[in-house]
Amino acid sequence: KAGVTQTPRYLIKTRGQQVTLSCSPISGHRSVSWYQQTPGQGLQFLFEYFSETQRNKGNFPGRFSGRQFSNSRSEMNVSTLELGDSALYLCASSLVRGNNSPLHFGNGTRLTVT
Amino acid sequence: GENVEQHPSTLSVQEGDSAVIKCTYSDSASNYFPWYKQELGKGPQLIIDIRSNVGEKKDQRIAVTLNKTAKHFSLHITETQPEDSAVYFCAAIDTGNQFYFGTGTSLTVIP
């Protein structure tokens, strides 16, 4: 069974631009979560989607948004990029929500903002 | 929300020795505690998990222990090998189904 696939693997953007990252969950998984990983802050939760609805949201500004499609694939968008948005963005999928279903991570998208 | 603290931030051990990483959590209602291993250039990979109705779980050289009263859980790696070198994260899930991660432990196994 294929794992979580994130595209692209690397992105270089300029401050002020916007970016869209894509995530394909493991087949059959219905929950998709996004995390930002930086050396100083560790894994910070962005949001979680289940059945095309946002179920949880972390403490990030409104410039960060996401959505989930009917096939469970998810995208996240960051508008008006800032230098501090440079990070590894990780997508994780799970079969269902909650403690009966562990997270399975993709290898991430490395975003560099210059 | 939940708060997960992880120690130490870095750990170096000789090959063949044991490694222990400890985490504490704040929400007594949390009942699921996974551990992840992240190798360079890859996403975190689940290596073992434990639920609150169990005190210990083993999988070959890896074990996790949970003390609900003290609200802490630990990862134990025995007979460490160079390929165990990675960053390890603990996590807990809160009643809102949101995962909270520790800040990670960079483990180096010296051959």
Chai-1 contact restraints between the chains, C-beta under 6 A:
chainA,res_idxA,chainB,res_idxB,connection_type,confidence,min_distance_angstrom,max_distance_angstrom,comment,restraint_id
A,G42,B,T103,contact,1.0,0.0,6.0,A-B,restraint_1
A,G42,B,G104,contact,1.0,0.0,6.0,A-B,restraint_2
A,L43,B,F101,contact,1.0,0.0,6.0,A-B,restraint_3
A,N56,B,Q98,contact,1.0,0.0,6.0,A-B,restraint_4
A,L90,B,G43,contact,1.0,0.0,6.0,A-B,restraint_5
A,R97,B,N97,contact,1.0,0.0,6.0,A-B,restraint_6
A,G98,B,N97,contact,1.0,0.0,6.0,A-B,restraint_7
A,N99,B,N31,contact,1.0,0.0,6.0,A-B,restraint_8
A,N99,B,Y32,contact,1.0,0.0,6.0,A-B,restraint_9
A,N99,B,I93,contact,1.0,0.0,6.0,A-B,restraint_10
A,P102,B,P34,contact,1.0,0.0,6.0,A-B,restraint_11
A,P102,B,L46,contact,1.0,0.0,6.0,A-B,restraint_12
A,P102,B,D49,contact,1.0,0.0,6.0,A-B,restraint_13
A,F105,B,G43,contact,1.0,0.0,6.0,A-B,restraint_14
A,F105,B,P44,contact,1.0,0.0,6.0,A-B,restraint_15
A,G106,B,G43,contact,1.0,0.0,6.0,A-B,restraint_16
A,N107,B,K42,contact,1.0,0.0,6.0,A-B,restraint_17
A,N107,B,G43,contact,1.0,0.0,6.0,A-B,restraint_18
A,G108,B,G43,contact,1.0,0.0,6.0,A-B,restraint_19
